[in-house]
Structures are given as C-alpha cells and as structure tokens.
Amino acid sequence: MLEVTVKPREGDCVMSDMDRVLNKLGRPECRNGRQLVIVKKYIDARHGNTRICYRVEDLTPEEIILKRKEAGYLALPYAEKSAELARKCGSRPVVAGFGPAGLFAGLVLARYGLRPVIIERGSSMNDRIRAVENVRLGINEPDPSCNVQFGEGGAGTFSDGKLFTGVNSGLISFVTREFVDHGACEDIMYDSHPHIGTDVLRRVIVSIREELQDLGAEVLFDTLFTGFRTENGRIRKILYDNASGSHELDCDSLILAPGNSARDTFRYLYRTGVAMEAKNFAVGVRIEHLRKDIDTAQYGIDTALTGSLSAANYKLAVDTVTGRKLYTFCMCPGGEVINSSSGPEQAVVNGMSYSGRDLDNSNSALLVPVGPEDYGSGVLDGIVYQEELERRAYNAGGGKIPVTVWGDLRDGKNGGSFGRVLPSVKPGYTMGDMNDIFDGYIIESIIDGIGKMGRKIRGFDDPDSVLSAVESRSSSPVRILRDKESRQSLNTGGLYPAGEGAGYAGGIMSSAVDGINSANALVSGIM
C-alpha cells in the first residue's frame, strides 16, 4: 500500500486523481504487468495544512479481480437461479415506488428474469425535471404527483447525490459499481465522501431504468398505488390508478418502497390494519453560508481557486440548553436550497448540489429530534405534526418559503435585511418569523446550537447566515413492521416494506441496499 499526498494547487483542474498520483510518484500507471489502483482518497485539513491523500495499491490483473470480488463488486448469482425461478414464480412481482430502494429492488428482480412490474406515482425523468423546473421558475405550483418528492429516482434525485453511508454492507460496493457502470465518475469508488450530484444522478437513474426495461421489466410512471386485495392474510392483487382508469393486477409479492412523503399510502396501510409503528424523526431549518467562507474555515483556501478540491463538507452535532441535540444533515457544499413542497399549502425545503458543487452558497439542514412527547402517541400523529409545521411555514411565508437572517433570530428581531448571504431558494421567498412556525424548544435549540457550532467551524454563527423553513422530510415518521428473516410484513404475507419511507433506511445508499436485500428475500421465498 502506497500513501501519496498532494498539496492543492491553483489551476490543476484538468488533472485527474490518477494523474496527480502518477505525477507525484513519477511513474506510469502500468508497468511489468501491474497496475496502480486508487483505493482511498481523503482530505487531511489538520493544523491548517490541507493535503489531498491517496492510498494506492500496485496490483496484478488477477489481484484486481479478487479484490473486486471480495468487495462485492461482481454480479449476484442471477444466471444459475433464473431458470428455476421462472418455473416456480406465479405472477410477476410488483415494486411500488421508484426511488433508490425500488430502483435496485427492480434491478435485482429483473436480472433474475422475473420481469417485475414497477409502478411510480410521479413522472419519468424528463417530465419530472420539467415539472420541477416550472415550479422553480414560478410558472406552476407543485404538482402533488410529480415534484421534488415523487417521480423517477425518488427524492434523492433532487439532492446532493451524496453516497456516504454508515451502513456496513458488502452491497455498498455493488451499488457504487452499478452507478459507475451506468455513467457516474469512477472516483465514487474510492472517495471517502463520495457524491454524484443531481445532474449526473439523473442520467445514471435513467440508464439503470433502461437496463430494467431491456430485461423485461415494465415501468409504469404517473401511476398511483392505491391498495391491495388479500386472501387468507396474503396479497393476491394490487390496485392502481392512472390516466386510463383504475386497475387490478394479480400479485403474490409486492415490494413497497413508497418514500417518506407518501402520506396517503401510510394512511391506507393504517386503515387496512398493516402492522406499523410511529418512529422518531427530526425537524428544523436549512442554513446557508457563503461557500468560500466554509471552504476557508475547513481547508484554509477558497476551493474555487483550485480544481483539486471540491467545496468543503462538514458534519456537526451539539447538545443544547433544551436537553436536545441540534445536528446538521444532508450538507450540500456549493449548492442551493430548493422548494420541496409536494402539495398545496406546504412550505418545505431541502438542499441540492450539482456535480461541480460550485454555486455561491453551501447549505445544510439543522435538525432537532422530536418524538411522541411532542406530537402524540398515535401511529400517524407524526405525520399530522409534519403537516402542521408545513402549513405554519406556508402561512409565515405568505405562500412562499419563509426565510430569516440568523442574527435577527438570535437577537429576537424580525423583518430585517440580508447581508453578505442571499437566499438561493427559487422561485421566491419572503421574510418570515420562525417563532410562528416552531415551538419554543426548537427555536431555543437552534439559537443555542448555532452558537456552539460556531466554536467548531469559524464563521458558522455568522449573523448574515440565512435560515429557511421548514425542513420536515429528513426521515419517515412511521415504520412498516417486517419480519427480520423473511423481510415480509408481520401480518400481511407477500408484502415486503423497503427503503426510507418504510422506516428502514436514510439516504440513497442505505435505501438501495435495503431494496436489494428485500428483492433477494423475495427470491429466496420463491425458491
């Protein structure tokens, strides 16, 4: 294992990671039948001396194949199982929801030759991009069926495309390899904080979907899952609506990957008696700083001056005077805040970055944990609480996203003017009082927490920083209960809850892994 360190320099944006390594080592990539392979890249910014660090191995072709196999890069055993599955399978499996969990569940099922039917309430990528852009331009209000939350790729499509996860699974490498094979940059295989960016992720998702269709999967966009029919406690049909009317489809196995904004689906499942429970989650705001300020605080350099460094990340958590934590989530370096509302009278925000991460601001969610003591003990009470906050935010902003300047909130003022940092959210925003949205303990947690975060990152508590509300969709407020072994619903046979909305993941990678595991469990059930 070789350790190679490189100082970031101005004007080296044309150099790839491997070019930088080879330039430092003074040798070719391949020699004597061996090849240099980057296995890790990370930034060491300690002591004000920022360096790009690479771990490199010198491997034979056989060793490269072995390492990929050990890391889970190679294909699952599709070929040897597909013939037997075709004999034993009754109706085609159905996947409801086409975010990361549904996408990868569908991919696995299709590669096994099971020709899944995939239904997604939102639109295909191009139509979805057009719908979201029309909202950003102020042409249309959010479409409840096709928006930042719903459509091809799920909510993660309009995000930073962050691929870092705390989940420890060999399938992480499998998912990452699929992204690369479908068009993502190779560096996500070894970067310590990999990300794709919303622009690249969109193309990758479409490419995976096209493979699904080539393998015989049927993908139905603009199609709403409305329910199922059971016989002796097991699913026998699924119900769905689209432009051509209401339909029934024979179905023995349903992977339900709804996303955490599918509140109508959660309410249907609760009415039907599917085993569910309330789940703790968190709410808060988005905070925006100037990207160059965060870069300088973290790296000692404005990353716009060098192509070897991407905009700086951070991840913070502090204890506050209320006894609750305040923590950052889904940090978007060099990104923008987006209107993530998915229905009328909602004001919801999220963050998004492009692959270049080169916009003026960097942003992150600032979240405060909440639980039944805050909103009630009923299974669906968390959803009601989310809806109330989103309605308050809508009213506080007069129908637009409410924003405020951090210094004004701290000092108990309202209606001030912007300083160095301007809000990035489109199509519009208005100054709003966060006290009209949140209960006192959340406001106190945010005020105290930002001050403490300013001790960890210089300038984080800059009074010109901008806050936008409300960040309410960071995770699902419910969990659809399932058996640990079969991964089926505790009381509805053939129902496989999966992904973030079902309460089993948080982010693109963990959702994809959960979808794969659910698809493999479905296959095992057939075998």
Summary of the structure (lengths in Angstrom):
residues: 527
radius of gyration: 23.7
end to end distance: 42.7
largest distance: 69.7
contacts: 1902
relative contact order: 0.15
helix: 33%
strand: 26%
